[in-house]
Amino acid sequence: MRRQYIDIENPDTLSLKADTLAAPSAGEIAIRVDFAGVNRADVLQRLGLYPVPDDASPILGLEVAGQVAAIGANVEGFEIGDPVAALVQGGGYATSAIARADHTLRLPANIDSRQGAALPEALLTVWHNVFTLGNLKPSETLLVHGGGSGIGSIAIQMAKAWGAQVVATAGGLEKCTRVQALGADHVLDYRSDNLIDDFKNIGVAGAIDVILDMAGGDFTPLNFELAAPDGRIVCIGVMRGSKAEIELFPILMKRLTLTGSTLRGLGMTGRADGFAALQRVMMPFVAAGHIEPYIDTVVPLEEAMSAHTRMQSGGHFGKILLDCRQA
Ligand SMILES: NC(=O)c1ccc[n+]([C@@H]2O[C@H](COP(=O)([O-])OP(=O)(O)OC[C@H]3O[C@@H](n4cnc5c(N)ncnc54)[C@H](OP(=O)(O)O)[C@@H]3O)[C@@H](O)[C@H]2O)c1
């Protein structure tokens, strides 16, 4: 199958090229890509700061949505033309892509491929970190730092659908208002001079069971203070820096857990287990309209660089997508 894809010429230049996509191997499907999701990791990869694993395509792009175009051996449950969204091992910034069948979600009728492309990375990241590592229970409180991010906006909706109370942070009043509209119970501006007092004023300081943290840095000691006894802090990003000075006593006194993960580190089996759980537990909430991706911008595939520029500017809210249909 001929495909067009985005090649990293250098950190400042992304260009459209063409080649032939190999047929799917056993356990894989080929997807005719309508839309591809843009992720922070793509920006880091373009800048040379995110090494590509040996078993992954060097082409950018970790998630796509479209229709099944070809089916490899030993794949059950998919037909040609089925609407799907999948996590891919690179190669998503393209008009067609290969995905493992067990890293693929069947899209319900209410989710088109535009919305579908915003789902795989966010759903799996939140599922693994908040629900598996964090073990969030419906009776508990979740704090989402970066509530307006692609990941954060889905995390809020997943936790609310699950029945939990959700507190979020975002940068600036406008983003806070938009995060509140996603269903968060409380949203605080992380640029406040008295953030800890703001948490105290809404009565959740020292009472948060699970924290999804993409900030790191100086938010790490803050998280220790905000966590409830037996609290779980799950680090998925370091937007405020990868180093933190911490007081260890809160870990002892409150029996805190500080953990984290990367999706690529999860491995093939871990990701497949996550997708099976998502299809069973979370996709019914998606089909019922309780979890809906928020799309910030859709950019033509050949203009992928402008999508990265928008993400790097930090002005976006929700997901940035590439339209791979017109290339
Ligand atoms: N570990 C994993 O498996 C995994 C998987 C996917 C993503 N991630 C990480 O999750 C994060 C979100 O990814 P994304 O693709 O959804 O990116 P994104 O939409 O660009 O989100 C970045 C988020 O970081 C927040 N932020 C930026 N600077 C901040 C600061 N100084 N203090 C506090 N918050 C700050 C932003 O908040 P405002 O916009 O409100 O300023 C925004 O919500 C990234 O760090 C990414 O690397 C990790």
The ligand as an SDF file (V2000), in Angstrom:
LIG
                    3D

 48 52  0  0  0  0  0  0  0  0999 V2000
    4.1820    8.8690   30.8500 N   0  0  0  0  0  0  0  0  0  0  0  0
    3.3720    8.6330   29.8400 C   0  0  0  0  0  0  0  0  0  0  0  0
    3.0810    7.4880   29.5010 O   0  0  0  0  0  0  0  0  0  0  0  0
    2.8050    9.7900   29.0910 C   0  0  0  0  0  0  0  0  0  0  0  0
    1.9520    9.5710   27.9920 C   0  0  0  0  0  0  0  0  0  0  0  0
    1.4240   10.6980   27.3480 C   0  0  0  0  0  0  0  0  0  0  0  0
    1.7580   11.9900   27.7930 C   0  0  0  0  0  0  0  0  0  0  0  0
    2.6120   12.1300   28.8510 N   0  0  0  0  0  0  0  0  0  0  0  0
    2.9710   13.4650   29.3700 C   0  0  0  0  0  0  0  0  0  0  0  0
    1.7690   14.0600   29.8160 O   0  0  0  0  0  0  0  0  0  0  0  0
    1.8530   15.4600   29.6220 C   0  0  0  0  0  0  0  0  0  0  0  0
    0.6560   15.9180   28.7970 C   0  0  0  0  0  0  0  0  0  0  0  0
    0.7800   15.4150   27.4840 O   0  0  0  0  0  0  0  0  0  0  0  0
   -0.1320   15.9940   26.3290 P   0  0  0  0  0  0  0  0  0  0  0  0
    0.2550   15.2890   25.0810 O   0  0  0  0  0  0  0  0  0  0  0  0
   -1.5570   15.9680   26.7740 O   0  0  0  0  0  0  0  0  0  0  0  0
    0.4750   17.4700   26.2350 O   0  0  0  0  0  0  0  0  0  0  0  0
   -0.1590   18.9120   26.3280 P   0  0  0  0  0  0  0  0  0  0  0  0
   -1.5630   18.9040   25.8310 O   0  0  0  0  0  0  0  0  0  0  0  0
    0.7960   19.8380   25.6870 O   0  0  0  0  0  0  0  0  0  0  0  0
   -0.1690   19.2300   27.9060 O   0  0  0  0  0  0  0  0  0  0  0  0
    0.8500   19.8240   28.6480 C   0  0  0  0  0  0  0  0  0  0  0  0
    0.2250   20.2200   29.9760 C   0  0  0  0  0  0  0  0  0  0  0  0
    1.2510   20.6200   30.8790 O   0  0  0  0  0  0  0  0  0  0  0  0
    0.7860   21.7530   31.5950 C   0  0  0  0  0  0  0  0  0  0  0  0
    1.9160   22.5940   31.9600 N   0  0  0  0  0  0  0  0  0  0  0  0
    2.7980   23.1690   31.1140 C   0  0  0  0  0  0  0  0  0  0  0  0
    3.6960   23.8810   31.8200 N   0  0  0  0  0  0  0  0  0  0  0  0
    3.3470   23.7570   33.1240 C   0  0  0  0  0  0  0  0  0  0  0  0
    3.8760   24.2700   34.3260 C   0  0  0  0  0  0  0  0  0  0  0  0
    4.9600   25.0580   34.3350 N   0  0  0  0  0  0  0  0  0  0  0  0
    3.2730   23.9370   35.4830 N   0  0  0  0  0  0  0  0  0  0  0  0
    2.1830   23.1460   35.4900 C   0  0  0  0  0  0  0  0  0  0  0  0
    1.6150   22.6170   34.3740 N   0  0  0  0  0  0  0  0  0  0  0  0
    2.2090   22.9320   33.2070 C   0  0  0  0  0  0  0  0  0  0  0  0
   -0.1010   22.4990   30.6300 C   0  0  0  0  0  0  0  0  0  0  0  0
   -1.0000   23.2910   31.3650 O   0  0  0  0  0  0  0  0  0  0  0  0
   -1.6100   24.6850   30.7980 P   0  0  0  0  0  0  0  0  0  0  0  0
   -1.8500   24.4720   29.3300 O   0  0  0  0  0  0  0  0  0  0  0  0
   -2.8470   24.8690   31.5740 O   0  0  0  0  0  0  0  0  0  0  0  0
   -0.5610   25.7220   31.0600 O   0  0  0  0  0  0  0  0  0  0  0  0
   -0.7740   21.3660   29.8780 C   0  0  0  0  0  0  0  0  0  0  0  0
   -1.9490   20.9950   30.5390 O   0  0  0  0  0  0  0  0  0  0  0  0
    3.1930   15.7510   28.9470 C   0  0  0  0  0  0  0  0  0  0  0  0
    4.1220   16.0810   29.9530 O   0  0  0  0  0  0  0  0  0  0  0  0
    3.5470   14.4080   28.3280 C   0  0  0  0  0  0  0  0  0  0  0  0
    4.9380   14.2580   28.1550 O   0  0  0  0  0  0  0  0  0  0  0  0
    3.1280   11.0640   29.4850 C   0  0  0  0  0  0  0  0  0  0  0  0
  1  2  1  0
  2  3  2  0
  2  4  1  0
  4  5  1  0
  4 48  2  0
  5  6  2  0
  6  7  1  0
  7  8  2  0
  8  9  1  0
  8 48  1  0
  9 10  1  0
  9 46  1  0
 10 11  1  0
 11 12  1  0
 11 44  1  0
 12 13  1  0
 13 14  1  0
 14 15  2  0
 14 16  1  0
 14 17  1  0
 17 18  1  0
 18 19  2  0
 18 20  1  0
 18 21  1  0
 21 22  1  0
 22 23  1  0
 23 24  1  0
 23 42  1  0
 24 25  1  0
 25 26  1  0
 25 36  1  0
 26 27  1  0
 26 35  1  0
 27 28  2  0
 28 29  1  0
 29 30  1  0
 29 35  2  0
 30 31  1  0
 30 32  2  0
 32 33  1  0
 33 34  2  0
 34 35  1  0
 36 37  1  0
 36 42  1  0
 37 38  1  0
 38 39  2  0
 38 40  1  0
 38 41  1  0
 42 43  1  0
 44 45  1  0
 44 46  1  0
 46 47  1  0
M  CHG  2   8   1  16  -1
M  END
$$$$
